[in-house]
Every structure is written in C-alpha cells, then in structure tokens.
Amino acid sequence: MSSLHMSASLARRLGVETGDAAFRHELLEEQAASLGRAGRKVEAALAALASHPGGEGRPAVLKAATDAVWAFLVQREVMGLRDRNAVVAQYGIPREVMVRLGAR
C-alpha cells in the first residue's frame, strides 16, 4: 500500500502546513503567550514594589518582585533570549531587585 505524501518544498510553495510546521507554530505561540504573562507579572510586582517605598510589608513585596523578575529572566534564557540589560532597562527593574538576584 502506498500513500501520497507531499514533499516539504511543495507544501511550502502551496502554503500548506505540515504537521511539524503546525506544531512549531503552536509551540512558538505558547512560548510568546507564556512570556507575555510572565512580563505582566513582573510589571505588577514592580508596581507593587514602587507603591511600598518602605516600612511594613516591604520585604515581602521586594521578595515577590525579585521572584517575578527571576522567573521572567530564566524563561527568557531558556528561549535563547539572553540580553538581561535590555530587560532591566525596559521594565525599569530597580537595583535592589537585581542585587537580590546576584547581578552585578
């Protein structure tokens, strides 16, 4: 029994997605969505930190911000995005958070 199998080059020319291409597309979509969620968590944690300039509750808010930033940076690194300085600048991550992460 033989089956008709479309070559990858023909599939590309016709705009037909192969199973592998469709899977990669879905994977990239999920990675982007997941990274977006992590970025929003960083933004929320940093906003909470900014609203607690000192006093009671500050250590817990600082820890939450540090945890969110750490998770975001790790996720980016796993995806091959390693430019930490751009993230620090874009999100305005305070030095005290980066110090807690061990960054210099």
C-alpha positions as a Markdown table, in Angstrom:
| # | Residue | x | y | z |
|---|---|---|---|---|
| 1 | Met | 0.0 | 0.0 | 0.0 |
| 2 | Ser | 1.4 | 3.4 | -0.9 |
| 3 | Ser | 0.3 | 6.8 | 0.3 |
| 4 | Leu | 0.5 | 10.1 | -1.4 |
| 5 | His | 3.0 | 12.3 | 0.5 |
| 6 | Met | 3.6 | 15.9 | -0.3 |
| 7 | Ser | 7.2 | 17.0 | -0.2 |
| 8 | Ala | 8.1 | 19.7 | 2.2 |
| 9 | Ser | 9.2 | 22.1 | -0.6 |
| 10 | Leu | 5.9 | 21.6 | -2.4 |
| 11 | Ala | 4.0 | 22.1 | 0.8 |
| 12 | Arg | 5.8 | 25.4 | 1.4 |
| 13 | Arg | 5.1 | 26.6 | -2.1 |
| 14 | Leu | 1.4 | 25.8 | -1.8 |
| 15 | Gly | 1.2 | 27.3 | 1.7 |
| 16 | Val | 0.2 | 24.0 | 3.2 |
| 17 | Glu | 1.4 | 23.5 | 6.8 |
| 18 | Thr | 2.9 | 20.1 | 7.5 |
| 19 | Gly | 2.3 | 18.6 | 10.9 |
| 20 | Asp | 5.7 | 19.6 | 12.1 |
| 21 | Ala | 5.3 | 23.2 | 10.9 |
| 22 | Ala | 1.9 | 23.4 | 12.6 |
| 23 | Phe | 3.4 | 22.1 | 15.9 |
| 24 | Arg | 6.3 | 24.5 | 15.8 |
| 25 | His | 3.9 | 27.4 | 15.1 |
| 26 | Glu | 1.7 | 26.4 | 18.1 |
| 27 | Leu | 4.8 | 26.0 | 20.3 |
| 28 | Leu | 6.0 | 29.5 | 19.4 |
| 29 | Glu | 2.6 | 30.9 | 20.1 |
| 30 | Glu | 2.5 | 29.3 | 23.5 |
| 31 | Gln | 6.1 | 30.5 | 24.3 |
| 32 | Ala | 5.1 | 34.0 | 23.4 |
| 33 | Ala | 1.9 | 33.9 | 25.4 |
| 34 | Ser | 3.7 | 32.5 | 28.4 |
| 35 | Leu | 6.5 | 35.1 | 28.2 |
| 36 | Gly | 3.8 | 37.8 | 28.0 |
| 37 | Arg | 2.1 | 36.5 | 31.1 |
| 38 | Ala | 5.5 | 36.4 | 32.9 |
| 39 | Gly | 6.2 | 40.0 | 31.8 |
| 40 | Arg | 2.8 | 41.2 | 33.1 |
| 41 | Lys | 3.7 | 39.6 | 36.5 |
| 42 | Val | 6.9 | 41.5 | 36.5 |
| 43 | Glu | 5.1 | 44.7 | 35.8 |
| 44 | Ala | 2.6 | 44.1 | 38.5 |
| 45 | Ala | 5.2 | 43.1 | 41.1 |
| 46 | Leu | 7.4 | 46.2 | 40.3 |
| 47 | Ala | 4.3 | 48.5 | 40.5 |
| 48 | Ala | 3.6 | 47.0 | 44.0 |
| 49 | Leu | 7.2 | 47.5 | 45.0 |
| 50 | Ala | 7.1 | 51.1 | 43.9 |
| 51 | Ser | 3.9 | 51.7 | 45.9 |
| 52 | His | 5.7 | 50.4 | 49.1 |
| 53 | Pro | 8.7 | 52.7 | 49.5 |
| 54 | Gly | 9.4 | 51.4 | 52.9 |
| 55 | Gly | 8.1 | 50.2 | 56.2 |
| 56 | Glu | 5.9 | 47.2 | 57.0 |
| 57 | Gly | 5.3 | 44.8 | 54.2 |
| 58 | Arg | 8.3 | 46.0 | 52.1 |
| 59 | Pro | 10.4 | 42.8 | 52.5 |
| 60 | Ala | 7.5 | 40.6 | 51.2 |
| 61 | Val | 6.8 | 42.9 | 48.3 |
| 62 | Leu | 10.6 | 43.0 | 47.5 |
| 63 | Lys | 10.7 | 39.2 | 47.6 |
| 64 | Ala | 7.7 | 38.9 | 45.3 |
| 65 | Ala | 9.3 | 41.3 | 42.8 |
| 66 | Thr | 12.6 | 39.5 | 42.9 |
| 67 | Asp | 10.8 | 36.1 | 42.3 |
| 68 | Ala | 8.8 | 37.5 | 39.4 |
| 69 | Val | 11.9 | 39.0 | 37.8 |
| 70 | Trp | 13.9 | 35.8 | 38.3 |
| 71 | Ala | 11.2 | 33.6 | 36.8 |
| 72 | Phe | 11.0 | 36.0 | 33.8 |
| 73 | Leu | 14.7 | 36.1 | 33.2 |
| 74 | Val | 15.0 | 32.3 | 33.5 |
| 75 | Gln | 12.2 | 31.8 | 31.0 |
| 76 | Arg | 13.8 | 34.2 | 28.5 |
| 77 | Glu | 17.1 | 32.5 | 28.8 |
| 78 | Val | 15.5 | 29.1 | 28.2 |
| 79 | Met | 14.1 | 30.6 | 25.0 |
| 80 | Gly | 17.6 | 31.8 | 24.0 |
| 81 | Leu | 16.9 | 35.5 | 24.8 |
| 82 | Arg | 19.9 | 36.4 | 27.0 |
| 83 | Asp | 20.1 | 40.2 | 26.9 |
| 84 | Arg | 19.4 | 41.0 | 30.5 |
| 85 | Asn | 20.4 | 44.6 | 30.2 |
| 86 | Ala | 17.6 | 45.3 | 27.8 |
| 87 | Val | 15.0 | 43.8 | 30.2 |
| 88 | Val | 16.3 | 45.8 | 33.1 |
| 89 | Ala | 16.1 | 49.0 | 31.1 |
| 90 | Gln | 12.7 | 48.2 | 29.5 |
| 91 | Tyr | 11.0 | 47.2 | 32.8 |
| 92 | Gly | 12.9 | 49.7 | 35.0 |
| 93 | Ile | 14.0 | 47.0 | 37.4 |
| 94 | Pro | 15.4 | 48.6 | 40.5 |
| 95 | Arg | 19.0 | 47.9 | 41.5 |
| 96 | Glu | 17.8 | 46.4 | 44.8 |
| 97 | Val | 15.9 | 43.7 | 42.9 |
| 98 | Met | 18.9 | 42.9 | 40.7 |
| 99 | Val | 21.2 | 42.7 | 43.7 |
| 100 | Arg | 18.9 | 40.2 | 45.3 |
| 101 | Leu | 19.3 | 38.1 | 42.2 |
| 102 | Gly | 23.1 | 38.3 | 42.5 |
| 103 | Ala | 23.5 | 40.5 | 39.4 |
| 104 | Arg | 26.4 | 43.0 | 39.4 |
